[in-house]
C-alpha cells in the first residue's frame, strides 16, 4: 500500500500496544496476537468466535479513511 494511505492514521493515538484481548466499536472481543509499531496494517488477530482473522493499524483502525464497527477502540477489561 502507498504510504499516503496511512497518513490519516499518523495522528491517532495508539490503542494496540501489546498482544491481548481488545474490544471493537460494536462490542466484540478480539484477540491480538501480533503487534506492529509501524504505520501499517500488521497488528494481527482474530475474533473470539475463531472464524475470522483480521489485521488492524496500531490505532485500532481497519481502514485509513473511514471508521468501521470492527475497529478496535480499547483493551478488554
VMD Tcl script that draws the C-alpha trace (Angstrom):
set ca {
  {0.00 0.00 0.00}
  {1.13 3.53 -0.64}
  {2.50 5.47 2.32}
  {-0.01 8.27 1.69}
  {-2.85 5.85 2.50}
  {-1.71 5.71 6.14}
  {-1.34 9.49 6.55}
  {-4.78 9.94 8.24}
  {-3.72 7.40 10.89}
  {-0.46 9.06 11.94}
  {-2.02 11.47 14.44}
  {-4.36 8.92 16.05}
  {-3.49 7.52 19.50}
  {-2.01 4.04 19.77}
  {-4.62 1.55 21.03}
  {-2.93 -1.75 20.17}
  {0.31 -1.73 22.14}
  {0.67 -5.37 23.18}
  {-0.82 -8.78 22.45}
  {-4.06 -9.48 24.29}
  {-7.81 -9.01 24.23}
  {-9.39 -5.85 22.86}
  {-12.92 -4.55 22.24}
  {-14.24 -3.38 18.87}
  {-16.53 -0.41 18.26}
  {-19.52 -2.80 18.09}
  {-18.57 -4.56 21.34}
  {-17.00 -7.75 20.03}
  {-13.93 -9.06 21.83}
  {-10.91 -9.84 19.65}
  {-7.53 -11.34 20.46}
  {-4.49 -9.59 19.01}
  {-1.52 -11.95 18.67}
  {0.98 -9.85 16.68}
  {1.60 -6.14 17.26}
  {3.26 -3.67 14.89}
  {4.71 -0.30 15.91}
  {4.79 0.91 12.30}
  {2.11 2.67 10.27}
  {0.84 -0.46 8.55}
  {-1.95 -2.98 8.98}
  {0.22 -5.56 10.70}
  {-1.46 -5.91 14.07}
  {-2.91 -9.37 13.55}
  {-5.53 -11.25 15.49}
  {-8.89 -12.94 15.41}
  {-12.45 -12.59 16.62}
  {-13.15 -14.75 19.63}
  {-15.56 -16.92 17.69}
  {-12.38 -18.13 15.95}
  {-13.80 -17.84 12.43}
  {-12.34 -14.56 11.19}
  {-8.73 -13.38 11.15}
  {-8.16 -9.63 10.86}
  {-5.41 -7.04 10.57}
  {-5.50 -3.58 12.16}
  {-3.38 -0.44 12.33}
  {-1.89 0.21 15.78}
  {-4.59 2.88 16.23}
  {-7.16 0.08 16.06}
  {-8.49 1.10 12.67}
  {-9.17 -1.35 9.86}
  {-9.15 1.41 7.21}
  {-7.26 4.70 6.99}
  {-10.07 6.84 5.66}
  {-13.19 5.61 7.44}
  {-14.35 4.20 10.75}
  {-15.69 0.65 10.97}
  {-17.78 -1.27 13.50}
  {-14.81 -3.65 13.69}
  {-12.22 -1.01 14.64}
  {-10.56 -1.73 17.97}
  {-11.39 1.02 20.48}
  {-9.96 -0.25 23.80}
  {-8.35 -3.06 25.71}
  {-10.74 -5.59 27.20}
  {-11.09 -5.43 30.96}
}
mol new
graphics top color blue
foreach p $ca { graphics top sphere $p radius 0.5 }
foreach p [lrange $ca 0 end-1] q [lrange $ca 1 end] { graphics top cylinder $p $q radius 0.2 }
display resetview
